[in-house]
Amino acid sequence: KKSKGEQSRESIYNSMDESKEYNLSLEVVTDGEPVRSLCLIKEESSSEDEYSIVTGSQGGLLSCLSVPSCTTSIQPGGDGTRHPHNITSLLSVESGGYVSGCKDGVIRIFDGAHSFSGELKGHENAVTSLAWLPLSCSDDSSPVKELLL
């Protein structure tokens, strides 16, 4: 018996029209290095239907593509968004900001306006992925997200 994930993948594959030609419709401008991670965020100063695709490059640069306006900004938060190594993971957070994981082992926190908010150190090796779990981190059950963001 197939798992639900296998059934989903099979359903998507079967629904693809192999005779249809697909064309590139958008391109994210970066520093010329390969994009290694991306996340979707709701722009803080935009209308309800505007989002941004934030990308992290192998060269340590964040770029932002606004959708649907298709405007691109490199280092949207200025020099504070530059990472010293490969940006290996990005995760959007409910507050409108995002968190980056880097090959230098540091997790960096950015608000919805792309301003650097802080960092979490402690990993001895690269941060290769990020996930959000709504857990408590103290005896008084204060949520982690309220403490971090």
C-alpha positions in Angstrom: 0.0 0.0 0.0 1.3 3.5 -0.9 1.7 6.2 1.7 -0.3 9.4 1.5 2.9 11.2 0.4 3.5 8.7 -2.4 -0.1 9.0 -3.5 0.2 12.9 -3.5 3.4 12.8 -5.6 1.8 10.3 -8.0 -1.3 12.5 -8.4 0.8 15.6 -9.1 2.9 13.7 -11.6 -0.2 12.2 -13.4 -1.8 15.7 -13.6 1.2 17.2 -15.4 0.7 17.9 -19.1 3.9 16.7 -20.7 2.9 18.2 -24.1 2.7 21.7 -22.6 5.7 24.0 -23.1 6.7 25.9 -20.0 8.6 29.2 -20.1 10.6 31.0 -17.4 8.4 33.9 -16.2 10.5 35.4 -13.4 14.1 35.5 -12.5 15.5 36.5 -9.1 18.6 38.7 -9.4 21.3 37.8 -6.9 25.0 38.3 -6.6 25.6 35.8 -9.4 26.0 32.9 -6.9 23.5 30.0 -6.9 20.4 30.4 -4.8 20.5 27.9 -1.9 17.3 28.7 0.0 14.1 30.7 -0.2 11.0 31.6 1.7 7.8 33.6 1.2 6.9 36.5 3.5 4.1 39.0 3.7 5.5 42.5 3.1 5.0 44.7 6.1 4.3 47.9 4.2 2.2 46.5 1.3 -1.3 45.7 0.4 -3.0 42.4 1.3 -2.0 40.7 -2.0 1.7 41.6 -2.0 4.4 39.1 -0.9 8.1 38.8 -1.2 10.2 35.8 -2.1 13.4 36.1 0.0 16.3 34.2 -1.4 19.7 33.3 0.2 22.7 32.7 -2.0 25.8 30.6 -1.8 27.7 33.9 -1.6 25.9 35.0 1.6 23.6 37.6 0.0 19.9 38.0 0.6 17.7 39.1 -2.3 14.0 39.9 -2.3 11.5 39.7 -5.2 8.2 41.4 -4.6 5.2 39.6 -6.0 3.1 40.6 -8.1 5.1 43.9 -8.8 8.2 41.9 -9.8 10.6 44.4 -8.3 13.9 43.0 -7.0 16.1 44.3 -4.3 19.5 43.0 -3.3 20.4 43.2 0.4 16.9 44.6 1.2 18.0 45.5 4.7 21.3 47.0 3.8 24.7 45.8 4.9 23.1 44.1 7.9 21.7 41.4 5.7 25.0 40.2 4.3 26.2 36.9 5.7 29.8 35.8 5.9 29.1 32.4 4.3 26.5 30.4 2.3 22.9 31.0 3.4 21.7 27.4 3.8 18.2 27.9 5.0 15.4 30.5 5.3 12.2 30.3 7.3 9.3 32.8 7.4 7.8 33.6 10.7 4.2 34.6 11.7 5.3 38.1 12.6 6.1 38.8 9.0 9.9 38.5 9.3 12.2 35.6 8.6 15.1 33.6 10.0 18.2 32.5 8.2 20.6 29.7 8.8 24.1 30.0 7.7 27.2 27.8 7.0 28.9 29.7 9.8 26.6 28.1 12.4 24.7 31.3 13.2 20.9 31.8 13.0 20.0 35.4 12.1 16.6 37.0 12.8 15.1 39.7 10.5 11.9 41.6 10.9 9.3 42.2 8.1 11.2 45.3 6.9 14.3 43.2 6.5 16.1 44.8 9.4 18.5 42.6 11.4 16.9 41.9 14.8 19.4 39.5 16.4 21.2 36.2 16.2 21.4 32.9 17.9 24.8 31.3 18.3 25.8 27.9 19.6 26.1 25.6 16.6 29.6 24.3 16.0 28.8 23.5 12.3 26.6 24.8 9.5 22.8 25.4 10.1 21.4 23.2 7.3 17.7 23.6 7.9 15.2 25.4 10.0 11.7 24.6 11.3 9.2 26.3 13.6 7.8 24.4 16.6 5.5 26.2 19.0 7.1 24.9 22.2 7.6 26.3 25.6 11.1 27.1 26.8 10.8 28.0 30.5 9.0 27.0 33.7 6.4 29.6 33.1 5.5 28.3 29.6 6.5 31.5 27.8 6.3 30.7 24.1 9.6 30.6 22.2 8.4 33.0 19.5 7.5 35.7 22.0 11.0 35.5 23.4 12.8 35.6 20.0 10.7 38.0 17.9 
